[in-house]
């Protein structure tokens, strides 16, 4: 409670809630969010994911989702986890290597091979890049 008694407790609590919400929103939308990995990871995927204007031309977006799901299910468990950690959770290569107890070069090679497989699968399915 403040040093003086608020006239309306609901207004006082609303002000606190608003300030906490704004602080949380600013923290979640900060430029540092994702530890700088978002642009880097998206840049890596740029070569094997369809361009936005091309994606809009695809009649059924569910087809793309199905292809991605088939691609992920076809990867080994380790390759799938590495791929998801990098491109879904935006973890750095160093973090992934540390968590899996493998070298950074192995993580990079696994990601490169997975991206190449994804690109090939998308081309086989007729989804243009």
N, C-alpha and C positions, 0 to 999 in steps of 0.2 A: 504494500500500500504506500502511496505517496505520503510525504510529511503532513500534508493537509488533506482533509477528507473531501473526496470528489463529490460534486453535486449529484451527478448521475453515474452510478457504478457501471451501467451498461455502456455509456459513452467512453468511460475510462478504459474498460476492457476491450472495446472495439478499437480504440486507438492503439493499444498494445498489440492486438491481433494484427491490425493493418501494418504496423511497423515491422513485426516479425515476418509477416507474409512478404512484404517488399524486400526485406533483407534476404530472405530465402530465395526469392525470385532472382534478385541480382546475383546471388552466389551461383545459382543453377545456370544462368545465362551468361556468365562471365566469359570473356575471351579465352581465359585459361582453361575453360571446361574441356575435359578430355586430355589435359596435359599436352596440348598441341598436337595430338595424334590424329585428330579428325581430318584436317586438310591433307596430311601426309598419307594416311591410309586411303582416303578417297582418290588421291592422285595416283596411287599404285593401281587401284581398280579401274581407273579411267579407260585403260586400253582394252579391257575385256567386258565392260558393262555397256549396254546400248546407250547411245546418246539420248538426252531427254526428248528432243523433237522426234527421234525415231521411235522411242518407246511409246509416245502418244499415238503413233500410227498403228501400233499393235492392237488388233481388234479385241483380244481378250487378255487382260493382264494376268489372269489366272494361269494362262499357259506359261508365262515367264516364271511365276511362283512355282509351278509344278516342275519345271526344268531345274530351277535352283534347288528344290527339295531333292530331286533325283540325283543331282550333282553332289550334294552334301552327303546323301546316304551312300553314294558310291565311294566316298573317300574312306581311308582307314580312320580308325578312332582318333589316333594322334593327329593326323593331318586335318581332320575335321575340327578338332578342338583348337588347334593352332589357327586355322582359318577363321573360326568364329571369334576367338580371342582378339585377333587383329582387326577384322572388318566389322564385327558386331559390337564388341566391347571397346574397340580402339586402344588396346594395350600396345605398348611399345614392344619392339623386337626384343629388347633387353629384358623387359619384364616377363615375356613369354618364355625366353630361354632360361631365365632364373627359376621360374615356376615349374618348368618341365625338367630341369636339370640337364639341359642340353646346350650346345654352343649356339651363339647367335647366327653363325653361318648355316647351321642346319635349319634353323627357323626360317631364315631368308630363302634358302633353297626350297624348303617345303612350300612356302608361300608362292614362290615363283612357279613351281610345278603345278600347284593348285590353280593359280590364275591361268596358266596355259591350258590346263584341262577344262576349266570353265569356259574359256574363249572357244576352244574346239567344240565343246558340247553345244554352246549357243549357236555356233555356225552350222553344226549338223542339224540342229532343230530349226534352222532357217530364221533365227532371230538376228537381224543385222546389227552390227556394231556401229 
